[in-house]
Amino acid sequence: MSESSMGLDSKVGGLLCYLLGWVTGIIFLVLEKKDPDVRFHAYQSTATFGGLFVVSIAAGLVPVIGGLVQMLLSPVGVILWIVLMVKAFQGERFKLPVVGDWAEEQL
């Protein structure tokens, strides 16, 4: 088990990147300097949940259809949140289709 520059186990750091979505993703991007696994999860969390947040806000500006989009995004976001936290805690770099490739490129 590797340890991050913050003194956390890599698996715990990865899980914490997803805890509050894009907010903890950004926090870990700023604070974590050496563990590539934690940084991967931080990038993926920031892009995934930041993107969902922006799409949800934009959808809220569109009458009727925007509300339906928001209703669909909510369960998708919760499912992604749980899956990504579990996979990170298992020590797996679970890559989402587009975002995961981008996150790896950032390393």
N, CA, C and O atoms as a GROMACS GRO file, in nm:
protein
  428
    1MET      N    1   0.084  -0.119   0.000
    1MET     CA    2   0.000   0.000   0.000
    1MET      C    3   0.088   0.125   0.000
    1MET      O    4   0.177   0.139   0.083
    2SER      N    5   0.061   0.212  -0.093
    2SER     CA    6   0.138   0.336  -0.096
    2SER      C    7   0.071   0.441  -0.009
    2SER      O    8  -0.046   0.431   0.028
    3GLU      N    9   0.150   0.542   0.021
    3GLU     CA   10   0.099   0.648   0.106
    3GLU      C   11   0.109   0.780   0.032
    3GLU      O   12   0.208   0.805  -0.038
    4SER      N   13   0.010   0.862   0.046
    4SER     CA   14   0.009   0.990  -0.022
    4SER      C   15   0.098   1.090   0.052
    4SER      O   16   0.141   1.064   0.165
    5SER      N   17   0.125   1.202  -0.011
    5SER     CA   18   0.205   1.306   0.053
    5SER      C   19   0.130   1.370   0.169
    5SER      O   20   0.188   1.445   0.248
    6MET      N   21   0.002   1.340   0.181
    6MET     CA   22  -0.078   1.392   0.291
    6MET      C   23  -0.080   1.297   0.409
    6MET      O   24  -0.143   1.325   0.511
    7GLY      N   25  -0.011   1.183   0.396
    7GLY     CA   26  -0.005   1.086   0.505
    7GLY      C   27  -0.121   0.988   0.507
    7GLY      O   28  -0.138   0.915   0.604
    8LEU      N   29  -0.200   0.986   0.401
    8LEU     CA   30  -0.315   0.895   0.393
    8LEU      C   31  -0.277   0.773   0.311
    8LEU      O   32  -0.192   0.780   0.221
    9ASP      N   33  -0.340   0.661   0.342
    9ASP     CA   34  -0.329   0.544   0.256
    9ASP      C   35  -0.388   0.581   0.121
    9ASP      O   36  -0.485   0.657   0.113
   10SER      N   37  -0.332   0.527   0.015
   10SER     CA   38  -0.376   0.558  -0.121
   10SER      C   39  -0.525   0.528  -0.142
   10SER      O   40  -0.595   0.605  -0.208
   11LYS      N   41  -0.571   0.419  -0.086
   11LYS     CA   42  -0.712   0.381  -0.102
   11LYS      C   43  -0.806   0.478  -0.032
   11LYS      O   44  -0.910   0.515  -0.085
   12VAL      N   45  -0.767   0.519   0.087
   12VAL     CA   46  -0.850   0.614   0.163
   12VAL      C   47  -0.849   0.750   0.093
   12VAL      O   48  -0.954   0.815   0.081
   13GLY      N   49  -0.732   0.792   0.046
   13GLY     CA   50  -0.722   0.918  -0.028
   13GLY      C   51  -0.810   0.917  -0.153
   13GLY      O   52  -0.878   1.014  -0.182
   14GLY      N   53  -0.807   0.804  -0.227
   14GLY     CA   54  -0.890   0.792  -0.346
   14GLY      C   55  -1.038   0.802  -0.313
   14GLY      O   56  -1.112   0.871  -0.382
   15LEU      N   57  -1.080   0.734  -0.208
   15LEU     CA   58  -1.220   0.741  -0.165
   15LEU      C   59  -1.258   0.884  -0.127
   15LEU      O   60  -1.365   0.932  -0.165
   16LEU      N   61  -1.172   0.951  -0.053
   16LEU     CA   62  -1.203   1.086  -0.008
   16LEU      C   63  -1.212   1.186  -0.123
   16LEU      O   64  -1.280   1.288  -0.110
   17CYS      N   65  -1.145   1.158  -0.234
   17CYS     CA   66  -1.155   1.246  -0.351
   17CYS      C   67  -1.299   1.258  -0.400
   17CYS      O   68  -1.338   1.360  -0.456
   18TYR      N   69  -1.377   1.154  -0.380
   18TYR     CA   70  -1.515   1.151  -0.428
   18TYR      C   71  -1.616   1.193  -0.321
   18TYR      O   72  -1.733   1.215  -0.352
   19LEU      N   73  -1.574   1.203  -0.196
   19LEU     CA   74  -1.666   1.222  -0.085
   19LEU      C   75  -1.763   1.339  -0.105
   19LEU      O   76  -1.884   1.322  -0.086
   20LEU      N   77  -1.714   1.454  -0.143
   20LEU     CA   78  -1.800   1.570  -0.167
   20LEU      C   79  -1.796   1.613  -0.313
   20LEU      O   80  -1.809   1.731  -0.346
   21GLY      N   81  -1.777   1.515  -0.401
   21GLY     CA   82  -1.778   1.541  -0.544
   21GLY      C   83  -1.662   1.628  -0.590
   21GLY      O   84  -1.548   1.606  -0.551
   22TRP      N   85  -1.693   1.727  -0.674
   22TRP     CA   86  -1.588   1.810  -0.731
   22TRP      C   87  -1.515   1.893  -0.626
   22TRP      O   88  -1.400   1.931  -0.648
   23VAL      N   89  -1.578   1.921  -0.514
   23VAL     CA   90  -1.513   2.002  -0.410
   23VAL      C   91  -1.393   1.929  -0.352
   23VAL      O   92  -1.284   1.986  -0.346
   24THR      N   93  -1.410   1.804  -0.310
   24THR     CA   94  -1.296   1.730  -0.255
   24THR      C   95  -1.199   1.692  -0.366
   24THR      O   96  -1.080   1.675  -0.340
   25GLY      N   97  -1.247   1.678  -0.489
   25GLY     CA   98  -1.157   1.655  -0.600
   25GLY      C   99  -1.058   1.769  -0.613
   25GLY      O  100  -0.938   1.745  -0.627
   26ILE      N  101  -1.106   1.891  -0.609
   26ILE     CA  102  -1.019   2.008  -0.620
   26ILE      C  103  -0.926   2.017  -0.499
   26ILE      O  104  -0.808   2.048  -0.514
   27ILE      N  105  -0.979   1.991  -0.381
   27ILE     CA  106  -0.896   1.996  -0.260
   27ILE      C  107  -0.779   1.899  -0.272
   27ILE      O  108  -0.665   1.935  -0.242
   28PHE      N  109  -0.806   1.777  -0.316
   28PHE     CA  110  -0.698   1.679  -0.328
   28PHE      C  111  -0.604   1.712  -0.443
   28PHE      O  112  -0.485   1.679  -0.435
   29LEU      N  113  -0.651   1.776  -0.549
   29LEU     CA  114  -0.561   1.820  -0.656
   29LEU      C  115  -0.462   1.923  -0.604
   29LEU      O  116  -0.345   1.924  -0.644
   30VAL      N  117  -0.509   2.010  -0.517
   30VAL     CA  118  -0.422   2.114  -0.462
   30VAL      C  119  -0.325   2.057  -0.359
   30VAL      O  120  -0.207   2.092  -0.359
   31LEU      N  121  -0.374   1.968  -0.272
   31LEU     CA  122  -0.293   1.923  -0.159
   31LEU      C  123  -0.204   1.802  -0.188
   31LEU      O  124  -0.094   1.791  -0.134
   32GLU      N  125  -0.250   1.711  -0.273
   32GLU     CA  126  -0.174   1.589  -0.300
   32GLU      C  127  -0.071   1.613  -0.410
   32GLU      O  128  -0.106   1.656  -0.520
   33LYS      N  129   0.055   1.586  -0.378
   33LYS     CA  130   0.161   1.614  -0.474
   33LYS      C  131   0.226   1.491  -0.534
   33LYS      O  132   0.281   1.501  -0.644
   34LYS      N  133   0.223   1.374  -0.466
   34LYS     CA  134   0.303   1.264  -0.518
   34LYS      C  135   0.231   1.135  -0.554
   34LYS      O  136   0.281   1.062  -0.639
   35ASP      N  137   0.118   1.104  -0.497
   35ASP     CA  138   0.052   0.976  -0.523
   35ASP      C  139  -0.031   0.984  -0.651
   35ASP      O  140  -0.132   1.054  -0.655
   36PRO      N  141   0.010   0.912  -0.757
   36PRO     CA  142  -0.063   0.920  -0.884
   36PRO      C  143  -0.204   0.862  -0.876
   36PRO      O  144  -0.293   0.906  -0.949
   37ASP      N  145  -0.225   0.763  -0.791
   37ASP     CA  146  -0.360   0.706  -0.778
   37ASP      C  147  -0.457   0.807  -0.718
   37ASP      O  148  -0.569   0.823  -0.768
   38VAL      N  149  -0.416   0.874  -0.614
   38VAL     CA  150  -0.501   0.976  -0.551
   38VAL      C  151  -0.525   1.090  -0.649
   38VAL      O  152  -0.637   1.140  -0.660
   39ARG      N  153  -0.421   1.131  -0.720
   39ARG     CA  154  -0.436   1.240  -0.816
   39ARG      C  155  -0.531   1.199  -0.930
   39ARG      O  156  -0.611   1.281  -0.977
   40PHE      N  157  -0.522   1.074  -0.975
   40PHE     CA  158  -0.615   1.025  -1.079
   40PHE      C  159  -0.759   1.039  -1.030
   40PHE      O  160  -0.844   1.092  -1.101
   41HIS      N  161  -0.786   0.991  -0.909
   41HIS     CA  162  -0.923   0.998  -0.856
   41HIS      C  163  -0.966   1.143  -0.836
   41HIS      O  164  -1.083   1.176  -0.856
   42ALA      N  165  -0.873   1.230  -0.798
   42ALA     CA  166  -0.906   1.371  -0.781
   42ALA      C  167  -0.945   1.435  -0.915
   42ALA      O  168  -1.043   1.508  -0.923
   43TYR      N  169  -0.868   1.406  -1.018
   43TYR     CA  170  -0.902   1.459  -1.152
   43TYR      C  171  -1.036   1.404  -1.200
   43TYR      O  172  -1.121   1.479  -1.249
   44GLN      N  173  -1.056   1.274  -1.184
   44GLN     CA  174  -1.180   1.212  -1.231
   44GLN      C  175  -1.300   1.266  -1.153
   44GLN      O  176  -1.405   1.290  -1.212
   45SER      N  177  -1.285   1.284  -1.023
   45SER     CA  178  -1.394   1.336  -0.941
   45SER      C  179  -1.429   1.480  -0.982
   45SER      O  180  -1.546   1.514  -0.997
   46THR      N  181  -1.327   1.561  -1.001
   46THR     CA  182  -1.349   1.701  -1.038
   46THR      C  183  -1.420   1.710  -1.172
   46THR      O  184  -1.517   1.786  -1.186
   47ALA      N  185  -1.373   1.634  -1.271
   47ALA     CA  186  -1.433   1.641  -1.404
   47ALA      C  187  -1.574   1.581  -1.406
   47ALA      O  188  -1.665   1.638  -1.465
   48THR      N  189  -1.592   1.467  -1.341
   48THR     CA  190  -1.721   1.398  -1.344
   48THR      C  191  -1.828   1.479  -1.272
   48THR      O  192  -1.932   1.512  -1.329
   49PHE      N  193  -1.802   1.510  -1.147
   49PHE     CA  194  -1.906   1.575  -1.067
   49PHE      C  195  -1.915   1.725  -1.095
   49PHE      O  196  -2.021   1.785  -1.077
   50GLY      N  197  -1.805   1.785  -1.139
   50GLY     CA  198  -1.811   1.924  -1.185
   50GLY      C  199  -1.896   1.933  -1.311
   50GLY      O  200  -1.977   2.024  -1.326
   51GLY      N  201  -1.875   1.838  -1.402
   51GLY     CA  202  -1.955   1.834  -1.525
   51GLY      C  203  -2.102   1.811  -1.498
   51GLY      O  204  -2.188   1.878  -1.555
   52LEU      N  205  -2.131   1.715  -1.410
   52LEU     CA  206  -2.272   1.690  -1.374
   52LEU      C  207  -2.336   1.813  -1.310
   52LEU      O  208  -2.452   1.843  -1.335
   53PHE      N  209  -2.258   1.884  -1.229
   53PHE     CA  210  -2.308   2.005  -1.163
   53PHE      C  211  -2.342   2.112  -1.266
   53PHE      O  212  -2.448   2.174  -1.260
   54VAL      N  213  -2.251   2.134  -1.360
   54VAL     CA  214  -2.273   2.236  -1.464
   54VAL      C  215  -2.393   2.199  -1.552
   54VAL      O  216  -2.476   2.285  -1.583
   55VAL      N  217  -2.403   2.073  -1.592
   55VAL     CA  218  -2.515   2.029  -1.676
   55VAL      C  219  -2.646   2.044  -1.600
   55VAL      O  220  -2.748   2.084  -1.658
   56SER      N  221  -2.646   2.012  -1.472
   56SER     CA  222  -2.767   2.024  -1.391
   56SER      C  223  -2.811   2.170  -1.379
   56SER      O  224  -2.930   2.200  -1.389
   57ILE      N  225  -2.716   2.259  -1.357
   57ILE     CA  226  -2.748   2.403  -1.348
   57ILE      C  227  -2.803   2.452  -1.482
   57ILE      O  228  -2.904   2.523  -1.486
   58ALA      N  229  -2.737   2.415  -1.592
   58ALA     CA  230  -2.782   2.458  -1.724
   58ALA      C  231  -2.920   2.401  -1.756
   58ALA      O  232  -3.005   2.470  -1.813
   59ALA      N  233  -2.943   2.276  -1.718
   59ALA     CA  234  -3.073   2.214  -1.743
   59ALA      C  235  -3.183   2.285  -1.664
   59ALA      O  236  -3.297   2.293  -1.710
   60GLY      N  237  -3.149   2.334  -1.547
   60GLY     CA  238  -3.248   2.404  -1.465
   60GLY      C  239  -3.298   2.533  -1.529
   60GLY      O  240  -3.403   2.585  -1.491
   61LEU      N  241  -3.223   2.583  -1.625
   61LEU     CA  242  -3.263   2.706  -1.693
   61LEU      C  243  -3.363   2.680  -1.807
   61LEU      O  244  -3.423   2.773  -1.860
   62VAL      N  245  -3.379   2.553  -1.843
   62VAL     CA  246  -3.470   2.516  -1.952
   62VAL      C  247  -3.601   2.467  -1.891
   62VAL      O  248  -3.602   2.370  -1.814
   63PRO      N  249  -3.711   2.531  -1.925
   63PRO     CA  250  -3.838   2.488  -1.867
   63PRO      C  251  -3.876   2.346  -1.909
   63PRO      O  252  -3.844   2.302  -2.020
   64VAL      N  253  -3.941   2.275  -1.823
   64VAL     CA  254  -3.996   2.140  -1.838
   64VAL      C  255  -3.889   2.036  -1.868
   64VAL      O  256  -3.862   1.950  -1.784
   65ILE      N  257  -3.829   2.041  -1.985
   65ILE     CA  258  -3.729   1.940  -2.022
   65ILE      C  259  -3.609   1.946  -1.927
   65ILE      O  260  -3.551   1.842  -1.893
   66GLY      N  261  -3.574   2.064  -1.886
   66GLY     CA  262  -3.462   2.079  -1.792
   66GLY      C  263  -3.490   2.010  -1.660
   66GLY      O  264  -3.400   1.949  -1.602
   67GLY      N  265  -3.612   2.018  -1.614
   67GLY     CA  266  -3.650   1.949  -1.490
   67GLY      C  267  -3.640   1.798  -1.504
   67GLY      O  268  -3.598   1.729  -1.411
   68LEU      N  269  -3.678   1.748  -1.621
   68LEU     CA  270  -3.667   1.604  -1.646
   68LEU      C  271  -3.521   1.560  -1.651
   68LEU      O  272  -3.485   1.455  -1.599
   69VAL      N  273  -3.438   1.642  -1.713
   69VAL     CA  274  -3.295   1.611  -1.720
   69VAL      C  275  -3.236   1.608  -1.579
   69VAL      O  276  -3.158   1.519  -1.545
   70GLN      N  277  -3.273   1.706  -1.497
   70GLN     CA  278  -3.224   1.708  -1.359
   70GLN      C  279  -3.271   1.585  -1.282
   70GLN      O  280  -3.195   1.530  -1.202
   71MET      N  281  -3.394   1.541  -1.305
   71MET     CA  282  -3.444   1.422  -1.236
   71MET      C  283  -3.367   1.297  -1.278
   71MET      O  284  -3.350   1.206  -1.198
   72LEU      N  285  -3.322   1.292  -1.401
   72LEU     CA  286  -3.242   1.179  -1.448
   72LEU      C  287  -3.099   1.186  -1.398
   72LEU      O  288  -3.038   1.083  -1.367
   73LEU      N  289  -3.044   1.306  -1.389
   73LEU     CA  290  -2.905   1.323  -1.346
   73LEU      C  291  -2.885   1.289  -1.198
   73LEU      O  292  -2.779   1.240  -1.160
   74SER      N  293  -2.985   1.313  -1.117
   74SER     CA  294  -2.971   1.288  -0.973
   74SER      C  295  -2.940   1.142  -0.941
   74SER      O  296  -2.840   1.117  -0.874
   75PRO      N  297  -3.019   1.046  -0.987
   75PRO     CA  298  -2.984   0.906  -0.956
   75PRO      C  299  -2.854   0.862  -1.024
   75PRO      O  300  -2.779   0.783  -0.968
   76VAL      N  301  -2.828   0.913  -1.143
   76VAL     CA  302  -2.702   0.878  -1.212
   76VAL      C  303  -2.584   0.927  -1.128
   76VAL      O  304  -2.486   0.854  -1.111
   77GLY      N  305  -2.593   1.048  -1.077
   77GLY     CA  306  -2.487   1.104  -0.994
   77GLY      C  307  -2.465   1.024  -0.866
   77GLY      O  308  -2.351   1.000  -0.827
   78VAL      N  309  -2.572   0.983  -0.802
   78VAL     CA  310  -2.561   0.905  -0.678
   78VAL      C  311  -2.499   0.768  -0.706
   78VAL      O  312  -2.413   0.722  -0.631
   79ILE      N  313  -2.543   0.704  -0.813
   79ILE     CA  314  -2.488   0.572  -0.847
   79ILE      C  315  -2.339   0.585  -0.880
   79ILE      O  316  -2.258   0.505  -0.833
   80LEU      N  317  -2.303   0.683  -0.961
   80LEU     CA  318  -2.161   0.706  -0.993
   80LEU      C  319  -2.080   0.732  -0.867
   80LEU      O  320  -1.970   0.679  -0.850
   81TRP      N  321  -2.134   0.814  -0.779
   81TRP     CA  322  -2.066   0.850  -0.655
   81TRP      C  323  -2.034   0.725  -0.573
   81TRP      O  324  -1.921   0.708  -0.526
   82ILE      N  325  -2.132   0.638  -0.555
   82ILE     CA  326  -2.113   0.516  -0.476
   82ILE      C  327  -2.014   0.422  -0.544
   82ILE      O  328  -1.921   0.373  -0.480
   83VAL      N  329  -2.033   0.398  -0.674
   83VAL     CA  330  -1.945   0.306  -0.746
   83VAL      C  331  -1.800   0.356  -0.743
   83VAL      O  332  -1.709   0.278  -0.717
   84LEU      N  333  -1.780   0.483  -0.769
   84LEU     CA  334  -1.644   0.537  -0.773
   84LEU      C  335  -1.578   0.533  -0.635
   84LEU      O  336  -1.458   0.506  -0.626
   85MET      N  337  -1.653   0.560  -0.530
   85MET     CA  338  -1.594   0.552  -0.396
   85MET      C  339  -1.556   0.409  -0.361
   85MET      O  340  -1.448   0.385  -0.307
   86VAL      N  341  -1.643   0.314  -0.390
   86VAL     CA  342  -1.615   0.173  -0.360
   86VAL      C  343  -1.493   0.126  -0.439
   86VAL      O  344  -1.403   0.063  -0.383
   87LYS      N  345  -1.489   0.155  -0.569
   87LYS     CA  346  -1.377   0.112  -0.653
   87LYS      C  347  -1.246   0.176  -0.606
   87LYS      O  348  -1.143   0.109  -0.605
   88ALA      N  349  -1.249   0.302  -0.568
   88ALA     CA  350  -1.128   0.369  -0.519
   88ALA      C  351  -1.081   0.304  -0.390
   88ALA      O  352  -0.961   0.284  -0.371
   89PHE      N  353  -1.173   0.270  -0.302
   89PHE     CA  354  -1.136   0.208  -0.174
   89PHE      C  355  -1.083   0.066  -0.194
   89PHE      O  356  -1.006   0.016  -0.112
   90GLN      N  357  -1.123   0.002  -0.302
   90GLN     CA  358  -1.071  -0.131  -0.335
   90GLN      C  359  -0.934  -0.121  -0.404
   90GLN      O  360  -0.873  -0.223  -0.434
   91GLY      N  361  -0.888   0.000  -0.427
   91GLY     CA  362  -0.757   0.020  -0.489
   91GLY      C  363  -0.760   0.011  -0.640
   91GLY      O  364  -0.655  -0.003  -0.703
   92GLU      N  365  -0.878   0.018  -0.699
   92GLU     CA  366  -0.892   0.004  -0.844
   92GLU      C  367  -0.904   0.141  -0.909
   92GLU      O  368  -0.976   0.228  -0.861
   93ARG      N  369  -0.833   0.158  -1.019
   93ARG     CA  370  -0.847   0.280  -1.100
   93ARG      C  371  -0.959   0.256  -1.199
   93ARG      O  372  -0.934   0.221  -1.315
   94PHE      N  373  -1.080   0.274  -1.154
   94PHE     CA  374  -1.198   0.253  -1.239
   94PHE      C  375  -1.216   0.376  -1.327
   94PHE      O  376  -1.249   0.484  -1.278
   95LYS      N  377  -1.193   0.358  -1.456
   95LYS     CA  378  -1.198   0.471  -1.549
   95LYS      C  379  -1.336   0.483  -1.612
   95LYS      O  380  -1.387   0.388  -1.671
   96LEU      N  381  -1.393   0.600  -1.600
   96LEU     CA  382  -1.515   0.631  -1.672
   96LEU      C  383  -1.477   0.657  -1.818
   96LEU      O  384  -1.364   0.699  -1.844
   97PRO      N  385  -1.568   0.633  -1.913
   97PRO     CA  386  -1.531   0.638  -2.055
   97PRO      C  387  -1.448   0.759  -2.100
   97PRO      O  388  -1.334   0.738  -2.139
   98VAL      N  389  -1.495   0.877  -2.098
   98VAL     CA  390  -1.418   0.991  -2.149
   98VAL      C  391  -1.336   1.055  -2.038
   98VAL      O  392  -1.218   1.088  -2.057
   99VAL      N  393  -1.397   1.073  -1.926
   99VAL     CA  394  -1.334   1.141  -1.814
   99VAL      C  395  -1.213   1.066  -1.761
   99VAL      O  396  -1.112   1.127  -1.726
  100GLY      N  397  -1.221   0.933  -1.755
  100GLY     CA  398  -1.111   0.852  -1.704
  100GLY      C  399  -0.987   0.862  -1.790
  100GLY      O  400  -0.875   0.869  -1.738
  101ASP      N  401  -1.005   0.863  -1.921
  101ASP     CA  402  -0.891   0.881  -2.011
  101ASP      C  403  -0.828   1.018  -1.993
  101ASP      O  404  -0.706   1.031  -1.990
  102TRP      N  405  -0.912   1.121  -1.981
  102TRP     CA  406  -0.861   1.256  -1.960
  102TRP      C  407  -0.785   1.264  -1.827
  102TRP      O  408  -0.678   1.325  -1.820
  103ALA      N  409  -0.839   1.202  -1.723
  103ALA     CA  410  -0.774   1.205  -1.591
  103ALA      C  411  -0.637   1.139  -1.598
  103ALA      O  412  -0.542   1.189  -1.537
  104GLU      N  413  -0.624   1.029  -1.670
  104GLU     CA  414  -0.495   0.962  -1.684
  104GLU      C  415  -0.396   1.048  -1.761
  104GLU      O  416  -0.277   1.048  -1.730
  105GLU      N  417  -0.443   1.120  -1.862
  105GLU     CA  418  -0.356   1.208  -1.938
  105GLU      C  419  -0.298   1.320  -1.852
  105GLU      O  420  -0.186   1.366  -1.875
  106GLN      N  421  -0.374   1.362  -1.752
  106GLN     CA  422  -0.330   1.470  -1.665
  106GLN      C  423  -0.215   1.432  -1.574
  106GLN      O  424  -0.142   1.517  -1.525
  107LEU      N  425  -0.200   1.302  -1.552
  107LEU     CA  426  -0.093   1.254  -1.465
  107LEU      C  427   0.038   1.267  -1.540
  107LEU      O  428   0.143   1.232  -1.487
   0.00000   0.00000   0.00000
